[in-house]
Amino acid sequence: TREMAAETDTATLLEILCDAAALQCAANGAGVLKAIANEGELVAAIGPLASARGRRFALPGSLAREVLRTRDVVAVEDFTNSSRPLMKVVPDIRVGPMLLAPLMAHEVMLGVIAVTRDQQQPVFSARDMHRLRAIADYAALALWKAELLNQAQAADRAKSRFAGIVSDLGLN
């Protein structure tokens, strides 16, 4: 939690988040998905999901869509054999149980975090669900903070450019 709260670089924050989620849920992989219009994109991933990083897939019919719709944790026992849209885009993924939780801060849905286990591994327990939900809550606030910082920095850069243009034009 401290490591996530201290980090402002979004890419590093997502990597920390994936590592923490996998560790806390005894998973061998994790990923963060973002919804963009009617598509999902895996923006960070470790383990078996790493090969799908940067890939987009249709949200309709996906587990991510279910999480976004219910704003709750969703589980599947055998992701590889579930015929979900991500499997159509990256058919070489071999994942058994998958657990997904919403990344939501201040009523804004920021994305979805998922943890995975190998095929033939036990399904995620209720304890794993509670842990992932807690990690997702902390992570969503850290992502929210990083986004606000990015927006503030962009506004500051725009203000500096504007001041430079005004100065160059001799309007000051």
N, CA, C and O of each residue as an XYZ file, in Angstrom:
688
protein
N       0.825     -1.191      0.000
C       0.000      0.000      0.000
C       0.864      1.248      0.000
O       0.609      2.189     -0.751
N       1.892      1.253      0.848
C       2.780      2.419      0.906
C       3.495      2.626     -0.422
O       3.639      3.754     -0.895
N       3.942      1.519     -1.016
C       4.658      1.603     -2.288
C       3.750      2.175     -3.380
O       4.182      3.003     -4.182
N       2.496      1.732     -3.404
C       1.553      2.246     -4.401
C       1.254      3.720     -4.153
O       1.195      4.511     -5.095
N       1.067      4.089     -2.893
C       0.733      5.482     -2.568
C       1.867      6.435     -2.909
O       1.625      7.595     -3.244
N       3.107      5.954     -2.825
C       4.266      6.812     -3.068
C       4.586      6.960     -4.555
O       5.313      7.876     -4.939
N       4.061      6.082     -5.382
C       4.408      6.079     -6.807
C       3.486      6.989     -7.609
O       2.268      6.959     -7.433
N       4.065      7.793     -8.484
C       3.257      8.675     -9.335
C       3.338      8.293    -10.809
O       2.515      8.748    -11.604
N       4.303      7.473    -11.189
C       4.408      7.019    -12.576
C       3.416      5.877    -12.789
O       3.502      4.842    -12.128
N       2.490      6.066    -13.699
C       1.417      5.100    -13.886
C       1.927      3.721    -14.293
O       1.436      2.717    -13.776
N       2.895      3.642    -15.200
C       3.413      2.338    -15.644
C       4.033      1.577    -14.476
O       3.800      0.378    -14.323
N       4.815      2.260    -13.659
C       5.432      1.620    -12.487
C       4.360      1.212    -11.491
O       4.428      0.133    -10.903
N       3.377      2.072    -11.302
C       2.286      1.780    -10.382
C       1.527      0.525    -10.809
O       1.184     -0.306     -9.969
N       1.266      0.383    -12.101
C       0.563     -0.799    -12.595
C       1.386     -2.072    -12.393
O       0.833     -3.130    -12.091
N       2.700     -1.971    -12.560
C       3.575     -3.118    -12.334
C       3.546     -3.529    -10.860
O       3.447     -4.714    -10.544
N       3.632     -2.547     -9.963
C       3.556     -2.823     -8.520
C       2.222     -3.477     -8.196
O       2.162     -4.436     -7.426
N       1.165     -2.960     -8.780
C      -0.178     -3.477     -8.555
C      -0.294     -4.940     -8.985
O      -0.830     -5.760     -8.240
N       0.196     -5.270    -10.163
C       0.141     -6.653    -10.648
C       0.928     -7.586     -9.726
O       0.449     -8.663     -9.370
N       2.127     -7.172     -9.345
C       2.948     -7.993     -8.445
C       2.251     -8.212     -7.105
O       2.220     -9.333     -6.598
N       1.691     -7.147     -6.530
C       1.028     -7.244     -5.225
C      -0.202     -8.137     -5.296
O      -0.426     -8.961     -4.409
N      -0.996     -7.980     -6.343
C      -2.209     -8.780     -6.483
C      -1.870    -10.263     -6.627
O      -2.496    -11.115     -5.996
N      -0.878    -10.560     -7.459
C      -0.481    -11.966     -7.644
C       0.031    -12.556     -6.338
O      -0.322    -13.681     -5.983
N       0.846    -11.814     -5.635
C       1.403    -12.297     -4.361
C       0.306    -12.531     -3.331
O       0.261    -13.591     -2.706
N      -0.569    -11.564     -3.148
C      -1.595    -11.658     -2.112
C      -2.659    -12.710     -2.408
O      -3.296    -13.217     -1.485
N      -2.857    -13.040     -3.661
C      -3.888    -14.016     -4.031
C      -3.304    -15.363     -4.449
O      -4.012    -16.201     -5.008
N      -2.004    -15.574     -4.178
C      -1.332    -16.828     -4.545
C      -1.597    -17.170     -6.011
O      -1.951    -18.298     -6.353
N      -1.415    -16.166     -6.860
C      -1.653    -16.315     -8.286
C      -0.320    -16.338     -9.026
O       0.698    -15.894     -8.493
N      -0.325    -16.853    -10.247
C       0.908    -16.858    -11.035
C       0.914    -15.761    -12.093
O       1.891    -15.600    -12.825
N      -0.184    -15.005    -12.171
C      -0.248    -13.931    -13.136
C      -1.264    -12.896    -12.713
O      -2.141    -13.152    -11.888
N      -1.123    -11.713    -13.301
C      -2.067    -10.634    -13.016
C      -2.044     -9.651    -14.175
O      -1.080     -9.584    -14.938
N      -3.114     -8.896    -14.291
C      -3.182     -7.891    -15.335
C      -4.161     -6.794    -14.978
O      -5.063     -6.984    -14.162
N      -3.971     -5.646    -15.600
C      -4.890     -4.527    -15.451
C      -5.466     -4.222    -16.824
O      -4.736     -4.051    -17.801
N      -6.782     -4.159    -16.877
C      -7.489     -3.894    -18.122
C      -8.174     -2.541    -18.035
O      -8.709     -2.162    -16.994
N      -8.147     -1.824    -19.147
C      -8.867     -0.553    -19.240
C      -9.920     -0.687    -20.317
O      -9.714     -1.348    -21.334
N     -11.043     -0.056    -20.078
C     -12.114     -0.033    -21.068
C     -11.978      1.230    -21.900
O     -11.871      2.332    -21.362
N     -11.983      1.062    -23.207
C     -11.885      2.177    -24.139
C     -13.025      1.996    -25.137
O     -12.973      1.132    -26.012
N     -14.052      2.825    -24.988
C     -15.267      2.708    -25.796
C     -15.847      1.306    -25.610
O     -16.226      0.945    -24.496
N     -15.923      0.518    -26.669
C     -16.510     -0.820    -26.579
C     -15.438     -1.902    -26.633
O     -15.717     -3.055    -26.959
N     -14.197     -1.505    -26.305
C     -13.081     -2.445    -26.291
C     -12.397     -2.428    -24.937
O     -12.478     -1.450    -24.193
N     -11.724     -3.522    -24.633
C     -10.873     -3.595    -23.470
C      -9.439     -3.700    -23.943
O      -9.168     -4.204    -25.033
N      -8.527     -3.223    -23.125
C      -7.107     -3.340    -23.450
C      -6.361     -3.744    -22.191
O      -6.564     -3.170    -21.121
N      -5.500     -4.732    -22.330
C      -4.655     -5.152    -21.221
C      -3.468     -4.197    -21.189
O      -2.574     -4.292    -22.030
N      -3.451     -3.275    -20.224
C      -2.423     -2.229    -20.185
C      -1.216     -2.609    -19.334
O      -0.167     -1.972    -19.437
N      -1.345     -3.621    -18.505
C      -0.223     -4.111    -17.706
C      -0.481     -5.584    -17.427
O      -1.629     -5.992    -17.252
N       0.582     -6.383    -17.385
C       0.390     -7.811    -17.146
C       1.692     -8.475    -16.760
O       2.772     -8.073    -17.192
N       1.563     -9.512    -15.931
C       2.693    -10.379    -15.590
C       2.223    -11.820    -15.725
O       1.024    -12.096    -15.754
N       3.178    -12.726    -15.806
C       2.839    -14.145    -15.895
C       2.206    -14.500    -17.227
O       2.571    -13.935    -18.257
N       1.257    -15.436    -17.218
C       0.652    -15.915    -18.465
C      -0.057    -14.837    -19.280
O      -0.218    -14.992    -20.490
N      -0.479    -13.762    -18.648
C      -1.172    -12.698    -19.375
C      -0.216    -11.735    -20.069
O      -0.650    -10.908    -20.870
N       1.078    -11.829    -19.775
C       2.056    -10.872    -20.323
C       2.038    -10.832    -21.847
O       2.250     -9.770    -22.434
N       1.791    -11.959    -22.495
C       1.787    -11.979    -23.966
C       0.603    -11.207    -24.553
O       0.600    -10.889    -25.742
N      -0.398    -10.907    -23.727
C      -1.565    -10.177    -24.201
C      -1.473     -8.675    -23.917
O      -2.377     -7.924    -24.283
N      -0.391     -8.227    -23.268
C      -0.237     -6.806    -22.944
C      -0.321     -5.972    -24.215
O       0.316     -6.284    -25.221
N      -1.118     -4.905    -24.157
C      -1.278     -4.018    -25.299
C      -2.313     -4.476    -26.304
O      -2.609     -3.750    -27.253
N      -2.860     -5.639    -26.124
C      -3.851     -6.174    -27.071
C      -5.247     -5.687    -26.696
O      -5.589     -5.597    -25.517
N      -6.039     -5.378    -27.700
C      -7.423     -4.959    -27.498
C      -8.356     -6.106    -27.846
O      -8.057     -6.941    -28.699
N      -9.490     -6.126    -27.165
C     -10.488     -7.165    -27.393
C     -11.876     -6.553    -27.200
O     -12.026     -5.517    -26.553
N     -12.867     -7.198    -27.761
C     -14.243     -6.717    -27.645
C     -14.722     -6.869    -26.206
O     -14.536     -7.923    -25.598
N     -15.334     -5.829    -25.662
C     -15.868     -5.918    -24.300
C     -17.133     -6.773    -24.198
O     -17.284     -7.505    -23.220
N     -18.055     -6.709    -25.180
C     -19.248     -7.552    -25.053
C     -18.868     -9.034    -24.935
O     -18.098     -9.559    -25.739
N     -19.416     -9.680    -23.931
C     -19.130    -11.091    -23.688
C     -17.893    -11.340    -22.844
O     -17.572    -12.490    -22.545
N     -17.192    -10.281    -22.456
C     -15.965    -10.456    -21.677
C     -16.244    -10.416    -20.179
O     -17.259     -9.879    -19.736
N     -15.333    -10.989    -19.416
C     -15.428    -10.901    -17.967
C     -15.251     -9.463    -17.503
O     -15.867     -9.042    -16.524
N     -14.413     -8.712    -18.201
C     -14.220     -7.303    -17.858
C     -15.542     -6.550    -17.942
O     -15.843     -5.729    -17.076
N     -16.328     -6.821    -18.969
C     -17.638     -6.171    -19.117
C     -18.520     -6.511    -17.920
O     -19.235     -5.649    -17.408
N     -18.472     -7.762    -17.474
C     -19.279     -8.182    -16.323
C     -18.867     -7.419    -15.063
O     -19.718     -6.993    -14.282
N     -17.559     -7.251    -14.871
C     -17.069     -6.494    -13.713
C     -17.505     -5.040    -13.812
O     -17.950     -4.456    -12.824
N     -17.381     -4.451    -14.996
C     -17.772     -3.056    -15.194
C     -19.277     -2.874    -14.968
O     -19.713     -1.858    -14.427
N     -20.050     -3.852    -15.382
C     -21.503     -3.777    -15.231
C     -21.929     -3.947    -13.771
O     -22.751     -3.178    -13.273
N     -21.377     -4.946    -13.087
C     -21.799     -5.250    -11.714
C     -21.032     -4.460    -10.667
O     -21.481     -4.317     -9.530
N     -19.851     -3.941    -11.066
C     -18.962     -3.244    -10.120
C     -18.621     -4.139     -8.935
O     -18.515     -3.686     -7.796
N     -18.452     -5.424     -9.238
C     -18.155     -6.412     -8.202
C     -17.142     -7.417     -8.737
O     -16.836     -7.441     -9.929
N     -16.634     -8.236     -7.838
C     -15.663     -9.274     -8.189
C     -16.367    -10.358     -9.011
O     -17.495    -10.747     -8.711
N     -15.679    -10.836    -10.050
C     -16.191    -11.894    -10.915
C     -15.120    -12.978    -11.005
O     -13.928    -12.676    -11.073
N     -15.545    -14.233    -11.004
C     -14.602    -15.352    -11.080
C     -15.026    -16.314    -12.177
O     -16.210    -16.455    -12.486
N     -14.021    -16.978    -12.763
C     -14.272    -18.041    -13.732
C     -13.300    -19.169    -13.399
O     -12.154    -18.917    -13.027
N     -13.760    -20.418    -13.534
C     -12.932    -21.567    -13.146
C     -11.886    -21.938    -14.183
O     -10.799    -22.394    -13.826
N     -12.196    -21.750    -15.468
C     -11.260    -22.131    -16.533
C     -11.340    -21.103    -17.656
O     -12.135    -21.247    -18.584
N     -10.521    -20.077    -17.565
C     -10.591    -18.976    -18.512
C     -10.271    -19.424    -19.934
O     -10.954    -19.011    -20.871
N      -9.260    -20.250    -20.114
C      -8.850    -20.667    -21.453
C      -9.984    -21.319    -22.218
O     -10.118    -21.110    -23.424
N     -10.793    -22.096    -21.543
C     -11.890    -22.800    -22.209
C     -13.222    -22.071    -22.102
O     -14.274    -22.675    -22.315
N     -13.194    -20.774    -21.773
C     -14.436    -20.030    -21.573
C     -14.913    -19.290    -22.823
O     -15.975    -18.668    -22.795
N     -14.156    -19.345    -23.909
C     -14.524    -18.688    -25.179
C     -14.771    -17.191    -25.018
O     -15.661    -16.639    -25.664
N     -14.000    -16.541    -24.176
C     -14.135    -15.098    -23.966
C     -13.408    -14.349    -25.088
O     -12.521    -14.909    -25.732
N     -13.778    -13.093    -25.324
C     -13.185    -12.324    -26.432
C     -11.657    -12.224    -26.395
O     -11.026    -12.237    -27.452
N     -11.050    -12.126    -25.218
C      -9.584    -12.050    -25.152
C      -8.950    -13.324    -25.707
O      -7.885    -13.264    -26.320
N      -9.590    -14.471    -25.500
C      -9.062    -15.736    -26.009
C      -9.088    -15.767    -27.543
O      -8.280    -16.458    -28.163
N     -10.001    -15.031    -28.143
C     -10.058    -14.975    -29.601
C      -8.918    -14.136    -30.165
O      -8.456    -14.376    -31.281
N      -8.463    -13.141    -29.384
C      -7.387    -12.261    -29.816
C      -6.019    -12.873    -29.519
O      -5.086    -12.738    -30.311
N      -5.907    -13.545    -28.374
C      -4.635    -14.160    -27.955
C      -4.914    -15.614    -27.567
O      -4.983    -15.938    -26.382
N      -5.076    -16.494    -28.569
C      -5.492    -17.869    -28.285
C      -4.449    -18.736    -27.577
O      -4.773    -19.832    -27.120
N      -3.208    -18.268    -27.480
C      -2.167    -19.078    -26.845
C      -2.112    -18.935    -25.327
O      -1.297    -19.597    -24.683
N      -2.954    -18.091    -24.743
C      -2.968    -17.935    -23.282
C      -3.492    -19.221    -22.660
O      -4.519    -19.752    -23.084
N      -2.790    -19.711    -21.665
C      -3.213    -20.906    -20.934
C      -3.415    -20.527    -19.479
O      -2.466    -20.448    -18.699
N      -4.693    -20.290    -19.125
C      -5.045    -19.837    -17.787
C      -6.221    -20.656    -17.289
O      -7.177    -20.897    -18.026
N      -6.150    -21.073    -16.061
C      -7.265    -21.779    -15.433
C      -8.169    -20.781    -14.729
O      -8.837    -19.978    -15.382
N      -8.195    -20.824    -13.400
C      -9.038    -19.890    -12.658
C      -8.590    -18.441    -12.854
O      -7.398    -18.139    -12.905
N      -9.575    -17.563    -12.960
C      -9.303    -16.125    -13.064
C     -10.282    -15.408    -12.154
O     -11.455    -15.768    -12.054
N      -9.763    -14.377    -11.491
C     -10.552    -13.563    -10.579
C     -10.351    -12.109    -10.982
O      -9.215    -11.670    -11.163
N     -11.435    -11.360    -11.125
C     -11.361     -9.970    -11.563
C     -12.097     -9.070    -10.580
O     -13.121     -9.455    -10.016
N     -11.562     -7.859    -10.379
C     -12.185     -6.889     -9.480
C     -12.141     -5.503    -10.122
O     -11.227     -5.197    -10.888
N     -13.127     -4.671     -9.809
C     -13.149     -3.318    -10.376
C     -12.121     -2.409     -9.711
O     -11.847     -2.528     -8.517
N     -11.562     -1.510    -10.496
C     -10.701     -0.442     -9.998
C     -11.552      0.819    -10.060
O     -11.699      1.432    -11.117
N     -12.109      1.198     -8.912
C     -13.056      2.293     -8.885
C     -12.676      3.279     -7.782
O     -12.442      2.888     -6.639
N     -12.618      4.566     -8.142
C     -12.327      5.614     -7.162
C     -13.307      6.759     -7.363
O     -13.525      7.208     -8.488
N     -13.890      7.226     -6.279
C     -14.826      8.347     -6.327
C     -15.923      8.106     -7.363
O     -16.290      8.998     -8.128
N     -16.437      6.867     -7.364
C     -17.520      6.456     -8.262
C     -17.131      6.459     -9.743
O     -18.003      6.373    -10.608
N     -15.837      6.557    -10.040
C     -15.364      6.514    -11.422
C     -14.668      5.175    -11.649
O     -13.758      4.805    -10.906
N     -15.102      4.450    -12.682
C     -14.506      3.166    -13.010
C     -13.227      3.408    -13.802
O     -13.266      3.941    -14.911
N     -12.087      3.011    -13.222
C     -10.784      3.234    -13.850
C     -10.310      2.032    -14.653
O      -9.461      2.167    -15.534
N     -10.846      0.872    -14.357
C     -10.419     -0.331    -15.046
C     -10.773     -1.570    -14.244
O     -11.653     -1.549    -13.384
N     -10.068     -2.643    -14.546
C     -10.305     -3.934    -13.917
C      -8.955     -4.573    -13.641
O      -8.048     -4.497    -14.469
N      -8.819     -5.196    -12.489
C      -7.614     -5.969    -12.197
C      -7.998     -7.449    -12.189
O      -9.060     -7.830    -11.697
N      -7.113     -8.265    -12.742
C      -7.362     -9.711    -12.810
C      -6.156    -10.462    -12.275
O      -5.015    -10.042    -12.471
N      -6.410    -11.570    -11.601
C      -5.342    -12.490    -11.204
C      -5.670    -13.858    -11.779
O      -6.837    -14.208    -11.956
N      -4.626    -14.625    -12.069
C      -4.816    -15.918    -12.718
C      -4.007    -17.013    -12.032
O      -3.029    -16.754    -11.330
N      -4.443    -18.215    -12.256
C      -3.698    -19.413    -11.861
C      -3.627    -20.330    -13.074
O      -4.411    -20.203    -14.015
N      -2.680    -21.250    -13.035
C      -2.545    -22.216    -14.113
C      -3.766    -23.122    -14.178
O      -4.506    -23.274    -13.206
N      -3.953    -23.718    -15.348
C      -5.010    -24.705    -15.494
C      -4.725    -25.833    -14.510
O      -3.567    -26.118    -14.205
N      -5.750    -26.455    -14.028
C      -5.688    -27.544    -13.059
C      -5.345    -27.072    -11.645
O      -5.223    -27.896    -10.738
N      -5.187    -25.775    -11.444
C      -4.949    -25.233    -10.107
C      -6.296    -24.972     -9.435
O      -7.312    -24.840    -10.118
N      -6.315    -24.896     -8.108
C      -7.588    -24.659     -7.418
C      -8.179    -23.288     -7.740
O      -7.455    -22.336     -8.031
N      -9.501    -23.208     -7.682
C     -10.184    -21.939     -7.915
C      -9.857    -20.977     -6.778
O      -9.396    -21.393     -5.714
N     -10.095    -19.709     -7.009
C      -9.845    -18.699     -5.990
C     -10.900    -18.804     -4.893
O     -12.070    -19.074     -5.163
N     -10.472    -18.587     -3.667
C     -11.358    -18.695     -2.508
C     -12.021    -17.353     -2.197
O     -11.685    -16.328     -2.791
N     -12.959    -17.376     -1.264
C     -13.598    -16.140     -0.805
C     -12.549    -15.208     -0.194
O     -12.643    -13.988     -0.330
N     -11.558    -15.783      0.474
C     -10.482    -14.969      1.052
C      -9.699    -14.253     -0.052
O      -9.359    -13.078      0.086
N      -9.416    -14.968     -1.149
C      -8.737    -14.356     -2.293
C      -9.572    -13.208     -2.857
O      -9.037    -12.162     -3.226
N     -10.882    -13.413     -2.919
C     -11.773    -12.367     -3.431
C     -11.698    -11.112     -2.560
O     -11.634     -9.997     -3.076
N     -11.706    -11.299     -1.243
C     -11.614    -10.161     -0.324
C     -10.269     -9.461     -0.466
O     -10.195     -8.233     -0.454
N      -9.218    -10.243     -0.599
C      -7.883     -9.643     -0.768
C      -7.790     -8.843     -2.063
O      -7.274     -7.726     -2.073
N      -8.288     -9.417     -3.150
C      -8.220     -8.707     -4.426
C      -9.059     -7.435     -4.380
O      -8.655     -6.404     -4.918
N     -10.213     -7.503     -3.746
C     -11.067     -6.310     -3.629
C     -10.330     -5.216     -2.838
O     -10.387     -4.044     -3.211
N      -9.645     -5.589     -1.755
C      -8.906     -4.601     -0.954
C      -7.756     -3.999     -1.763
O      -7.544     -2.786     -1.746
N      -7.021     -4.849     -2.466
C      -5.915     -4.359     -3.305
C      -6.461     -3.424     -4.377
O      -5.877     -2.375     -4.649
N      -7.576     -3.803     -4.984
C      -8.182     -2.984     -6.037
C      -8.599     -1.619     -5.495
O      -8.440     -0.609     -6.180
N      -9.125     -1.580     -4.283
C      -9.535     -0.305     -3.692
C      -8.338      0.615     -3.478
O      -8.386      1.793     -3.832
N      -7.272      0.081     -2.903
C      -6.058      0.885     -2.700
C      -5.463      1.319     -4.034
O      -5.062      2.470     -4.207
N      -5.412      0.392     -4.960
C      -4.815      0.680     -6.258
C      -5.613      1.739     -7.012
O      -5.031      2.612     -7.656
N      -6.930      1.668     -6.938
C      -7.767      2.651     -7.638
C      -7.483      4.055     -7.117
O      -7.407      5.003     -7.898
N      -7.326      4.191     -5.810
C      -7.013      5.512     -5.260
C      -5.637      5.985     -5.717
O      -5.450      7.164     -6.019
N      -4.679      5.068     -5.767
C      -3.337      5.435     -6.239
C      -3.381      5.817     -7.723
O      -2.721      6.774     -8.129
N      -4.142      5.087     -8.531
C      -4.281      5.427     -9.946
C      -4.991      6.773    -10.122
O      -4.630      7.567    -10.990
N      -5.987      7.013     -9.300
C      -6.710      8.284     -9.332
C      -5.745      9.432     -9.044
O      -5.740     10.450     -9.737
N      -4.927      9.246     -8.003
C      -3.957     10.281     -7.628
C      -2.950     10.515     -8.750
O      -2.615     11.659     -9.059
N      -2.467      9.431     -9.358
C      -1.505      9.566    -10.455
C      -2.121     10.301    -11.637
O      -1.454     11.115    -12.275
N      -3.388     10.023    -11.936
C      -4.069     10.706    -13.042
C      -4.244     12.188    -12.734
O      -4.042     13.031    -13.608
N      -4.617     12.509    -11.506
C      -4.757     13.923    -11.126
C      -3.420     14.650    -11.235
O      -3.365     15.792    -11.690
N      -2.350     13.988    -10.818
C      -1.017     14.586    -10.922
C      -0.651     14.812    -12.390
O      -0.120     15.866    -12.741
N      -0.931     13.829    -13.246
C      -0.658     13.973    -14.679
C      -1.434     15.147    -15.274
O      -0.894     15.905    -16.080
N      -2.688     15.294    -14.881
C      -3.497     16.407    -15.375
C      -2.946     17.747    -14.896
O      -2.899     18.713    -15.658
N      -2.532     17.801    -13.635
C      -1.973     19.044    -13.093
C      -0.674     19.407    -13.807
O      -0.432     20.576    -14.106
N       0.161     18.404    -14.078
C       1.416     18.657    -14.781
C       1.151     19.127    -16.216
O       1.842     20.016    -16.714
N       0.165     18.539    -16.873
C      -0.181     18.959    -18.233
C      -0.703     20.395    -18.228
O      -0.364     21.178    -19.116
N      -1.511     20.743    -17.251
C      -2.017     22.117    -17.146
C      -0.878     23.100    -16.898
O      -0.863     24.201    -17.448
N       0.070     22.691    -16.068
C       1.220     23.553    -15.792
C       2.057     23.773    -17.052
O       2.515     24.886    -17.312
N       2.256     22.702    -17.836
C       3.005     22.830    -19.091
C       2.276     23.753    -20.068
O       2.905     24.577    -20.733
N       0.954     23.616    -20.153
C       0.169     24.475    -21.048
C       0.257     25.933    -20.605
O       0.371     26.836    -21.435
N       0.203     26.156    -19.298
C       0.315     27.520    -18.772
C       1.682     28.110    -19.111
O       1.778     29.276    -19.495
N       2.733     27.312    -18.971
C       4.091     27.781    -19.285
C       4.231     28.105    -20.768
O       4.849     29.105    -21.133
N       3.649     27.250    -21.632
C       3.701     27.518    -23.078
C       2.955     28.809    -23.411
O       3.429     29.620    -24.207
N       1.800     28.992    -22.805
C       1.004     30.193    -23.052
C       1.772     31.441    -22.593
O       1.810     32.449    -23.300
N       2.372     31.366    -21.422
C       3.149     32.515    -20.912
C       4.318     32.815    -21.847
O       4.647     33.980    -22.073
N       4.951     31.766    -22.394
C       6.049     31.963    -23.333
C       5.590     32.631    -24.614
O       6.283     33.498    -25.146
N       4.417     32.232    -25.118
C       3.888     32.826    -26.347
C       3.547     34.300    -26.102
O       3.860     35.160    -26.925
N       2.905     34.583    -24.966
C       2.549     35.955    -24.621
C       3.807     36.805    -24.503
O       3.835     37.944    -24.972
N       4.835     36.263    -23.887
C       6.103     36.983    -23.728
C       6.751     37.246    -25.090
O       7.248     38.342    -25.350
N       6.739     36.222    -25.959
C       7.339     36.368    -27.297
C       6.609     37.421    -28.133
O       7.216     38.117    -28.947
N       5.316     37.523    -27.919
C       4.535     38.504    -28.672
C       4.607     39.893    -28.068
O       4.087     40.848    -28.644
N       5.245     40.016    -26.915
C       5.378     41.308    -26.258
C       4.069     41.806    -25.675
O       3.855     43.013    -25.566
N       3.189     40.882    -25.298
C       1.890     41.265    -24.757
C       1.869     41.318    -23.232
O       0.812     41.523    -22.636
N       3.006     41.139    -22.607
C       2.994     41.084    -21.145
C       3.061     42.423    -20.490
O       3.058     42.510    -19.262
